[in-house]
Amino acid sequence: MNDAGDLWNLLLLAFGLMLVLEGLLPFLSPPQWRALFAQAAKLTDGQLRFLGLTALVVGCAVLLIAFD
């Protein structure tokens, strides 16, 4: 397969893994997931942006380490 096909396969694999990980907490413990979601809803926009930025930086660091 060509490089573009390999990239799409890798992106689909990453997306599937993200969905599996995102689905674990609501599947295993719905009450804790609801409580976590309720707490997240109370955060300010700035706090949510900081969490999003932190997740982006950590994710990019993991990708850099994995593909180095």
Residue pairs with C-beta under 8 A, 6 or more apart in sequence:
1 9
25 32
25 33
25 36
26 33
40 48
43 51
